[in-house]
Amino acid sequence: RTNTEDYNPNKESRSKAQIFTDRAIYRPGQMVYFKVINVQLNKEVESVASGLAQKITLLDANNQEVSSQKFTTNEFGTYHGSFTLPKGKLNGV
């Protein structure tokens, strides 16, 4: 599970994305399934971030792009997808 947040205490509004994967450790050639939940924080009120366009990028151990996919959040602020990890490379993030 990865958590990314556009944090700036001086901003009234910021977004937060939580990324969940189906397991903690993967081997080359395995499928990685993920789900992303996006919320919008406006002052102290949290709401779903629907219609938000995002790009998910799979990087290898050398920080080189292996694959990427573009998504748009649904009415619940979520989307899901998967990547197949390449064989013969060191896994990254």
Phi, psi and omega in degrees: 000129179241144181233121177242140182216134174278086188262123173208108185298343180274348180275141177283328183234137176210162181246158182218133178237131175248128181249125179245136175246164185280349175200172184268328185233138180232155175249156177305139179091347180279158178269133176255118176259137181220158174224140181239133177242124181247134175230154177250128178252114179245107190058247179250009182260126180257133178218164179288150179252084181273152179073017182271126178272131179220158177237129176254128183240132176264123181248146175274184184295340178265015179063027177262140181292126177265316182198159174211156179220146178254142182223160170231131182294146178276191183293347178259004180077022183236165166200165179217160180192191180205156174230145169262123180289137181288150175271149177085006177233156174282133179292149180234235182232000000 
